[in-house]
Amino acid sequence: MYRVHVVAAAAAAGPDRAQAQVVERGVTVQLGPSFYRPQSCLSRDLAVLSAATHRRALRQQAQDRQGSAAPEPALLHVLDLMGGSGIRAARYLLQAGADYVLCNEGDASNSACLEANLAAAAEAAAAAAAGGSSQASGLVVDAATPGGGRAWHLEAQQQQQLGDEHELGSPLCELAHEEAVSLLARCRLERRFFDLIDCDSFGAAARCVGAALDAVRWGGLVCLTATSGPIAGGRDPASAWALYGQHLAPVPHANEQGLRSLVGLAHREAMARRLSIQPLWSLYSPHGPVFRAMLRVTRQTQQVQRQQAQQAQQQLYGYTLHFPDSGENSCCGWHDLPAALLAAGSAAAASGASPPLLSGPLWLGPLHDHAHLGQLQQEAAARGWLSGAPAATDASGAGVLESTKKGSIASLRQLLELLLEEAAAEGAGAGLDSAAVGDAPQQQVQQQEAVSQQADELQTQQQQARQRSLPPWHLRMNDVGRAGQLAGPPPLAALAAELRRRGHLAAPTHVDPAGLRTTASMAEAVDAAVAGLGIRSRAVPPG
């Protein structure tokens, strides 16, 4: 038996009215008065694909633990913290194979649409589990719950066909109307942990980050969202300090700074809980703007907690300096910050240049995991999501992703290709598997002497790799042209190829259609444009 529980009092039903519908990757939902962005379909694609690959990994781990014995059920429990129309919850249930989804929406005014959408998704999920030819008797409405809501259950005549993953009689999907942080705290107190928590919040996500880390299962995923464009762009420093504990300056690479600010906040909260995070993908979308990051959360072992914390602080968490006059950038850890500021300030005073702009503390490490993105690409291809068909349509079948802002990425294929190229450059620069920095020592350490030796070797490798790793910023082609007084901005693809020929790492970034992530400095990029591409510079006399 599969049930949809409504665990909070529903608002009084208003008068019947026509409900707008949208079809996203084959999942139809009613929107009602809820807010819906069709342009966010691609980020929902990535989240669903990550959930599906994570569930497959959980099943493989269960089989490895059991060996030849019958494997224990590998359940995927998902919390959609801010459900909106319920589109994410429905897609997790139908397309990620989630065994249980808790959909929470603090605003109960859209409860009618949410109930209809989740009921339809639960019925479709049960039918799919029964082989696509369910003889379900339909939805049955139970008596009101003590809280004043309603409980639904879906009866199926052939329950033995539903699979061993689901516990018969347990809920498949629940709908709640609670304040987000309160719900997370209650789940933590009740020891109800989730394999994936999706926090699709408006504004800053600061209040939910720590609470989500408390409620996620170790090894699980947390997807964070922020829409605080003024904060990321350095136009609201007071809010950045109050909400994130960060100083964010107005820099040219503000889009990337917004992602690093969000991941940096999660890293700080994780370190306070003796946890480690690893970004699997980080996504900037110009509509909004929206900053989104999928993080894997793991537990630190007692043997390496202190050494790992020090390494993380040194390598992954720190500050960036932007020099407005030259366009150059630099970064440093907290321990080097006083010396860096003193040197930069002295140089600026001596030359009469503008003082550097400080931002941080930020996440300085990789924004993506190449192996995970490769799995997402394979999964998307197997589902047919990389074709040219529109990802989201209205009720008439017309695509709704065409009217995006200039520079937007309108297809999942294009997005994954960009992310994979960016992640490949990050991996080539790091010289190490991203998981090896945080997780591999946990599995390899047998005794304290081995821990100390391995930590020393790892630190040496990280210091050497840092010399070539992609820095936590990107160069915009207009800024390269301005810094070199060029006749025009250099072509991005040509400049990237020239920088690679000179031994630098270079890859386009999805956060800016005219942005290039590279190990080259601004001066080196200008020289490559002038000497390598033959672009005329007004700063260099002809002949």
N, C-alpha and C positions, 0 to 999 in steps of 0.2 A: 504494500500500500504506500503510495506517495502522497504527501500532503503539502499544501501551501498554508502556512500559519500566518495569520495577521496578529501580531503580538502587541499592538498598541491600538488605542481607540481611534476609529476612523472618523474623519470629519463628516458632518451631516452632508448627505448627498445633495448636490444642487440640482437645478433643473436640467433635464436632458438637453444636450446641445451637440452639434456636429463636432467630431473629434478629428483633428488632422492626423494623418498617418504617414509613416516613413518606413521604407524597406532598406535595411542595412545588411549587406552580405546575406540576403535571403531571410533575415529576421524582421518580421513586421511588428511595429509597436505603435500604439496611440500616444500622441504627445500631450494632449490636454493643455493645461496652463504651464507645463514645465518648460524649462529652457533647454534648447537643443541646438548644437552646432554641427551641421553636416561636415564641416571641414575637419572636425575632430575624429572623423571616421578612421583615418589612418592611424592615429594614436590608439584607438580602440582595437584596430587590427593587430598592432604590435602587442598590446596587452593580452589579447585572447591567444595569440600564437605563443607568447611566453608562458601563459598558464597551461596550454596544451603540452608544450615540451616539458614543463616542470612535472606535470602529472605523469608523463611517460617515464621521466627519470625516477619518480617515486616508485612506480611499479617495478622498474628495473632493480632499484635498491632493495625492494621487498623480496624479489626473486633471488637476488644474490645472498641475502641473509638466510633465506629458507633452504637454499640449495635444491636438492632433489625433492624435498618435502613440498607439500601444497603451499603456495605462497599466500601470505596474509594479505588481506585487502589493502590496497594503497589508495587511500581516500584523498581527494582534493577538496578542501574546504575554503571557500572564498567569501570575503566580506567586502561588499560594495558599500562603502561608508556614506557616500552622498549620491543616492540613486538617481535623482532627477526623474526622467521618464521611465527608468528601468531598462534602458537599452543595453547597458553594460552587463547588468545581472542576467538578462535574457541571453546575451551572447556567451557569457561564461558558462551558463547552464547548457546551452544547445551546441556550442561550437568548441568549447574547451574541455567538455566532458566533466565538468565539476560535479562532484557527488553531493555537494551541499552549498547553497548560496544564501547568505544573509544580506538582504538588500535593505539598507536604511535610508530614509529620507526624512529630514527634520521637519519639512513642511508637509503637513497632512492634507493640504488643500487639493493635492493631486492624487489622493489615495485611490479614487475610483479607477483612474487610468493605470496606476501601478498594479492594482489588484488584477485588472483584466490582462495586462501584459504578462505578469508573472504566472497567472493561471494558465494562459495559453502556452507559455514557455514550458511550464511543468508538465502539461499534458503532452506537448510535442516530445519532451525528453523521455517521458515514460513510454510513449509509442515507439520512439527510436530504440530504447533499451529492449523492448519486446519484439524487435525485429522488423519494425516498420509497419506491422499489421496488428496493432494493439486492438483488443476487443474491450477497451476500457469503457466502463459504464458512464463516464463523464465526471464532472466536478460535483461533489456533494458538499453542501454548506452545513457545517456543524453549528451547534449552539454557540452563543456568544461566549468569548473568553472572559475570565474575571476582569481583565482590563477594559472590557467594553468593545473589543474588536471581534473579528470573525476568524474562524479556522476552516480551511478547506482541505479536503483530501480527495485523491483521485484513486478510485478502485480499478484494479486490473484483474481480469479473470485468470490470467496465466502468469502469476507472480514468479513462478520458477524460471521464467524466461528473462527476468529483469537483470540477472547477473549477480555474482557474489559480492560485487563492490558495494552494493547498497544494502543497508540493514533494513529488513522489512519492518514497516511501521514507523521508521524514522522520517523526519521531514526532509524533503528534497530542497525546498526553498521557503524562506521566511521573509516577511516584510515587517519592518519596525519603523516607528516614527519617534526617534530619540535624538537628543543632542549628541553630536559625533563623539566628542571626547568622553562624555559620560558613558556612552555605549562601549567604547574601547576599555574604559576603566572597569566596567562591570564584567566584560568578557575576561579581562585579566584576573579579576577576583574570583570568578567562577571557573578559572582555568580552562576556558574555551579558547583555544589557540587556532589560528588560521594559517593555511599554507600560502595564501595570497590576500593581501589587504590593499584595496584600491581606494586612494584618497583623492577624488577628483574635486578639489575645492576651488572656490572663488577667492581671489585675493591671495594673501600670504597663507602658507600651509603650516605656519610655525607651531600652532597649538596642537596639531594632530600628529606631528612627527614622533615625538617621544612616546605618546600613548600608543601609536601604531607599532612601534618597536617593542613595546611591552606585550602586545597581543599577538604578534606573529610567531609562528613556530620556528625554532632554530633551523636554519637551512631554507626557510621560506622566502617569499618575495613581498616587497612593499613597493607600491607604485605611488609616487608623490606628484602632486600638481600644484603649480602656483601661477597666478595670472597678474602678479604685481609688477606690471611694466615700469611704472615710475621708480619703484624701488630698485629693480635690476639695472635701470639706466642711470642710476646715480642722481635722480632728480628729487628724491625724498630721503635724504640721509637720516633724518630723525626716525622715520619708520623703520629703516633698515637696521638701525642700531637697536630700537626697541623690540622688534620682532625677531630679528636674526642674530643680534649681537655682532653685527658686521658693519664696517664702513665701506660703502660702495660709491665709487667716484664715477663721474660721467666720462666714460672711455669709449673709443671707437668700437671695441669688441663687446658692447653691452649685452648683446644677445647671448654670447657664450658666458659672460659674467653672470647672467641670470641663472643659467644652468649650474654653474659652479657654486653659486651662492646657495642654491637649493640642496645640492648634494653635500656641500660643506656643512650645512645645518644638520643634515641627517648623520654625517660622520661624527660631528661633535656629540650629538645625542647618543649615538651608538657607543662611542668611547666611554661615555659616562656610565654605560650599562655593561661594560666589558664585552661589547659586541663588535663585530667588524662588518662593514658594508662593502659591496662590490657593485658598481654600476654595470648593468647588463646592456642598457641603452639609455641615452639621454636625448630628448627630442625638444627642439624649439619650433613653435608654429607661430607665424606672424599674425594670425587672427587672434586678437585678444590684447597682447600676445599671451601665449600659453607655454609654460615651461614644465616639462614632464620627464620623470626619470624612474626607471625600473631598477630596484636595488635588491641584491641577494643579501640576506642577513645571516651571519654565522656567529657562533660563540667562540670566544678566545679560550685557549687552554690555560690552565694555571701556570704551566712551566714557562710559557713565552709571553705572558700578558705584558709584563713590564717592558721587555725588549721590543715586542711588537708595537706597543703603544709609542715608544720612543721613535721607532723607525717610521711609523705612520705619521707622527707629528713632523718628522724631518722631511719626509718625501712627499706626502700626500696632502698636507694641510698647511697653508701659509698665506703669503701676501703677494700681490702684484703691484708693480710700479709702472706707470705710464708717463713718458716724457713728451709733453704736448708739442714742443718745438721740433724735435727730431723725429717723432713718431716711434721711437724705440720703446721697448718694454723690458722689464726684468721681474724676477720673482725671488722670494727668499722665505725661509722658515721663520717662525717666531723668534728663534734664538739669534738669528742674524739681522732682525729688523732694526734695532738701534743703529748698528754699524752701517747698514744699507741706507737708512734715512740720513745719517750724518754725512756720508760720502756724497749722496745725491744732492743734498742741500748745499754742501760746500761747493760742489761743481757748478750748480745752478747759480749760486751767488757770484762765483768767480767769472762766469761767462755772461752773466746778465740774462740767462734763460729763465723761462718759467719754471717754477718748482714742480717736482713730479707729483702725480696723482696716485694716492695710495688706496688700494682696495683690499679688504680681507677682514678676517681670515676666510679663505675660500678653499674648495677642493682643487688640488693641483694635479691630481692623478688622471688616469684614463677615464673617458666618459662612456666608453663602450667596451663590450667583450666580443671579440671577433668570432670566437667559436659559437657563442650563443646566437649571434646574428646570422651565422651560417645555417644554424638549425632552423631559425625562423624563416629564412629564405626557402629552404627545402620544404618546410611545412606549408608555406604559402603557395608554393608551386604545386604541391600535391593537391591542394584544395582548389586550384584554379584561380587564385586571387591575384595572380600576376598578369592576367590577361587584360585586354583593353576595356572590358566591361565596366560600367560605372559601379563604384563600391556602394554608393547610397543613392536611392531614388525616391521620388515621391510616389503617391498612390497611383499616378498615371504611368509610372515607369520612366519618367524623365530624370536624368542625372542631376544631382544637386551639388556637385563639387566644382563646377566650372567657374562659378563667380567668386573665386578666391583672390586674395590680394596679389599684387605683382611680386613675383619671386616665390610664390607658394609652390609646393610640390603636390601635384594632383594625382599621382598614382603610387601605389605601394611598391611597384617594381623600381621606380626611380628613387624612392626614399630608401629602400633597402640597399640599392647599389651605392648610393652616397654614403650611408652609414657604414657599409662594409669597407669601402675604400678608406674612409676616415679611421675606422678601427684597425685596418691593416697597417696604416702608417703609425698609429699609436703602438701596436704590438711590435712593429719593427724597431721603433725607437726605444721601447722599454727593454727589449732584449730578454724579457722574462715573461712567462705566462702570468696574466694578471692575477689569477687565483693563487699562484705560488707565493706571492708576497704575503698574503694573509692566511691561507688555509693549508698549504702544503706542509709547513713545519709542524702542524698539529699531528699529522699522520706519520711523520718520520722520526720524531724525537723519541728516544727510548730512555735516556737518562740525562742528568743535568750537564755532564761534560759534552755530550753530543749536542745538546741544546745550545750551549755557549759557542761551540765551534761552528755550528750551522748558522747561528745568528751573525757571527762575524763575517762568514763567507757571503751571506746574503746581503749584508750591509755594504760590503765591498762591491758586489755585483751591481747593487742599486746605484751606488755613487758613480760607477763607471758608465752605466746605462743612462743615467740622468743627463750626461753630457750630450747625448744624442736624442733624447726623448722629445716628443712634441711639447712645446711650451703651452701653458694655459691661456692662450690667446690666439687670435688669427690676424692676418694682415688683409685689409681691404684694398682692392686695386685702385680705387680713387685716392686712398691715402698714400699708396706707393707713388702714384703719379704726382701728387702734391709734394711729397717729401723730396722727390728727385727733380722737381720742376720739369716734368716730362711734357711732351707735346700732347699726351693723352694717357689715360690709364692703360697699363699693359694688358694684353689678353691673358686671362687666368690660365688657360690650359697651356699656352706657350711658356709663360713664366714658370709654371710648375715643372714642365719638362726641362727647362734650362736649369732650374735649381737642383733637380734630381741629377742632371748631368754633372753638376758641380759637387755632388756628394751630399746634398741636403735631403732630408725627408720633406715631402710636400704632398698635400692632398686637399682637394676642395672640401669645404665644410657645408653641411646642410643648413646651418644657422644663418648663412648669408650667401646669396647666389654669386656675389662678387668677393667672397672671402676665401683665403687660402691659409690653411694651417701648415706651418713649416718651421724647421729648425733655423732657417736663415733669419738674420736680423733685418731691420728695415734698410740699413745701408747696403747689406749684401743683396737684398731684393732689388734695390735701385740699380746697383752695379750690374746685376744679371739682366735687367731690362735694357740698360744702356749698352753695355759691352756685348751681351749675349744676343739680345733681340734687335739691337740696332735702333732703338727708339731714341729720338733726339731729346736732349736735355738742355734747357735754357741756362742751367748752371754751368755747363761745359761748353766753352767756346768751340765752334766748328774748326776743324783742321788741327 
